[in-house]
Amino acid sequence: MTRTVLMPAETIPTVIDDAIRVAVSTVIFTLRRLPGSDAAAVALPLVRRTRDPHEGQWALPGGWLDVTEDLGAAASRTLAETTGLAPSYLEQLYAFGAIDRSPSRVVSIVYWALIRPDEIVDAVENVSWFDAAALPELAFDHNEIVDYALWRLRNKVGYSRIAHGLLADEFTLAELREVYETILGRRLDPANFRRQVENSGNLIPTERFRTGSHRPARLYRYNQDVELAERGPLGARD
């Protein structure tokens, strides 16, 4: 079942003055096994544009900033309107405002977000999921935006527990390691990884185990007293 969605950013302007328009877009990442592959990949949803400029090309979900809402509220609203998604983690990424990035003068406040695979809604009209490492040519400067968001994700996973935004509430160490390996694009030594994460103080072992074809694996959960990521003194604001 599909649902009709609103257009991504840069179709109907909100005018701040006679020359500059402000849009809000979101890069939303998840881990999923794409068709034809057994390995997990960092994936993101894109919206196909149905009008000029860039008609027919894929673009990040987004919309125009309403004069009555905060930036974070606009990011959540436009993401829900275009994709039906409500991420577990949402953070302001950067402001993109190159003069030639759009036919009219547009500044995009870009957020990046994380969502768990089990939180992804059914198919939405004009929305498809793509491997973040193998994107087609996107509208505007959206390839550059995705590259920057991937760089931020890879850096942040090394010093925060942000990987939790891509996992269920309880998980095995092998599942957690797969998240790190997929984001970083390299294999990690299982023994060293176990020692590091168990000594971090971020994980709490449960009394439950996951059973399957191999020996039972203990389930862990994250310490909820530790934030997903340090956002600094302005973390609660846009």
C-alpha positions in Angstrom: 0.0 0.0 0.0 1.4 3.4 -1.0 0.7 6.9 0.3 0.8 10.2 -1.5 3.6 12.4 -0.1 4.5 16.0 -0.3 7.4 17.2 -2.4 11.0 17.4 -1.1 12.6 20.8 -0.3 13.1 23.5 -2.9 9.7 23.4 -4.7 7.5 25.9 -2.9 9.5 28.7 -1.3 9.3 30.3 2.1 10.6 33.8 1.6 12.8 35.3 4.3 13.5 38.4 2.3 13.4 39.3 -1.4 16.4 37.1 -2.2 16.9 34.2 0.2 14.7 31.1 0.9 15.3 28.7 3.8 14.7 24.9 3.4 15.1 22.1 5.9 16.3 18.7 4.7 17.3 15.5 6.4 19.8 12.7 5.7 18.4 9.6 7.5 20.5 6.5 7.8 19.7 2.9 8.6 21.4 -0.4 8.2 19.7 -2.9 5.9 20.5 -5.7 3.6 19.9 -4.4 0.1 18.7 -6.7 -2.7 21.4 -9.1 -4.0 23.7 -8.8 -1.0 23.9 -10.7 2.4 26.1 -7.9 3.9 24.5 -5.0 5.7 24.9 -1.5 4.2 24.3 2.0 5.4 21.2 3.0 3.5 19.1 6.1 3.2 15.7 7.1 1.7 15.5 9.4 -1.3 12.4 11.1 -2.8 12.0 11.3 -6.6 11.3 14.9 -7.8 8.2 15.3 -9.9 8.8 18.9 -11.1 11.6 21.2 -12.2 14.3 21.9 -11.2 15.8 18.4 -11.5 12.5 16.7 -12.4 12.9 12.9 -12.2 16.1 13.0 -10.1 16.3 11.7 -6.6 16.7 14.1 -3.7 16.8 14.2 0.1 13.5 14.5 1.9 12.7 17.9 3.2 10.5 21.0 2.9 10.3 24.7 3.6 10.8 26.2 7.0 7.5 27.7 8.3 7.8 31.0 10.0 6.0 29.6 13.1 8.2 26.6 13.8 11.6 25.8 15.2 14.2 24.1 12.9 14.1 20.8 14.7 10.3 20.8 14.5 10.5 21.5 10.8 13.0 18.7 10.2 10.7 16.2 12.0 7.6 17.5 10.2 9.0 17.5 6.7 10.6 14.0 7.2 7.3 12.6 8.3 5.4 14.3 5.5 7.8 13.0 2.8 8.7 9.6 4.1 6.5 8.7 7.0 9.6 8.1 9.2 10.1 9.2 12.8 13.9 8.8 13.6 15.2 7.7 17.0 18.1 10.2 16.7 18.0 13.6 15.0 20.8 16.2 15.0 21.5 19.4 13.0 24.3 18.7 10.6 25.3 21.8 8.7 24.0 24.8 6.7 24.5 24.5 2.9 24.2 27.8 1.1 26.4 28.0 -2.0 25.1 30.7 -4.4 24.8 28.3 -7.3 23.2 25.3 -5.5 19.7 26.1 -6.8 18.3 28.2 -9.5 16.9 30.6 -6.8 18.8 31.6 -3.7 18.2 28.8 -1.2 19.9 28.1 2.1 19.3 24.5 3.4 19.5 23.7 7.1 20.4 20.0 7.0 19.8 17.5 9.7 21.0 13.9 9.9 19.0 11.1 11.6 19.2 7.4 12.5 16.4 4.9 12.4 16.2 1.2 13.3 15.2 -1.2 10.6 12.1 -2.3 12.5 10.9 1.4 12.6 10.8 1.7 8.8 7.2 2.1 7.5 5.7 0.4 4.4 6.5 1.7 0.9 5.7 5.4 0.4 5.0 6.8 -3.1 8.1 8.4 -4.7 10.4 7.1 -2.0 13.1 4.4 -2.4 16.1 3.3 -0.3 19.6 3.4 -1.6 23.1 2.3 -0.6 24.7 5.4 0.8 28.0 4.4 -0.8 26.6 3.9 -4.3 24.2 6.8 -5.0 23.1 8.1 -8.4 23.6 11.7 -9.3 21.2 13.6 -6.9 19.4 16.9 -7.3 21.1 20.1 -6.3 24.1 19.5 -4.0 22.6 16.5 -2.2 25.5 14.1 -3.1 27.8 16.5 -1.3 25.4 16.7 1.7 25.3 12.9 2.0 29.1 12.6 1.8 29.4 15.1 4.7 26.7 13.2 6.8 28.6 9.9 6.2 31.8 11.5 7.4 30.0 12.8 10.5 28.6 9.3 11.2 31.9 7.6 10.9 33.6 10.0 13.2 30.9 10.1 15.8 30.6 6.3 16.1 34.2 6.2 17.4 33.6 8.3 20.5 29.8 8.0 21.3 27.2 5.3 21.6 25.4 6.5 18.5 25.4 3.0 17.1 22.5 2.3 19.4 20.3 4.5 17.1 20.6 1.7 14.6 19.9 -1.3 16.9 17.0 -2.8 18.8 16.8 -2.3 22.5 18.5 -5.6 23.1 21.3 -7.0 20.9 24.2 -9.3 20.8 27.9 -8.2 20.6 28.1 -9.7 17.1 25.1 -7.4 16.0 26.8 -4.4 17.6 30.1 -5.2 15.9 28.3 -5.5 12.5 27.0 -2.0 13.0 30.5 -0.6 13.6 32.0 -2.6 10.7 29.3 -1.4 8.3 29.7 2.2 9.3 33.5 2.2 9.3 33.8 0.0 6.2 36.3 -2.5 7.7 36.5 -5.7 9.7 37.1 -5.5 13.5 38.8 -8.2 15.6 36.0 -9.8 17.6 38.0 -10.3 20.8 39.4 -6.8 20.9 36.0 -5.4 20.1 34.4 -7.4 22.9 37.0 -6.2 25.4 36.7 -2.5 24.4 32.9 -2.4 24.5 32.6 -4.4 27.8 35.1 -2.0 29.4 33.4 1.1 28.1 30.7 1.2 30.8 28.0 1.8 28.1 26.7 -1.8 27.9 24.6 -3.7 30.5 24.4 -7.5 30.1 21.0 -9.0 30.4 20.0 -12.6 31.6 18.6 -13.3 28.1 20.2 -15.1 25.2 19.6 -15.3 21.5 19.5 -18.9 20.2 20.0 -20.2 16.7 22.2 -22.5 14.7 25.2 -21.4 16.9 25.7 -21.4 20.6 23.4 -19.0 22.5 24.6 -15.4 22.5 24.0 -13.1 25.4 21.8 -10.1 24.9 23.0 -6.6 26.0 21.3 -3.3 26.3 22.8 0.2 26.4 23.1 2.2 29.7 20.3 4.7 29.3 22.1 7.1 31.6 24.6 7.7 28.8 23.5 10.0 25.9 23.6 8.7 22.4 26.1 11.4 21.5 27.5 14.6 23.1 25.7 17.6 21.6 27.5 20.3 23.6 25.9 23.2 25.6 23.4 23.9 22.7 22.4 20.3 22.3 18.8 20.9 23.3 18.4 23.9 20.9 18.4 24.3 17.2 
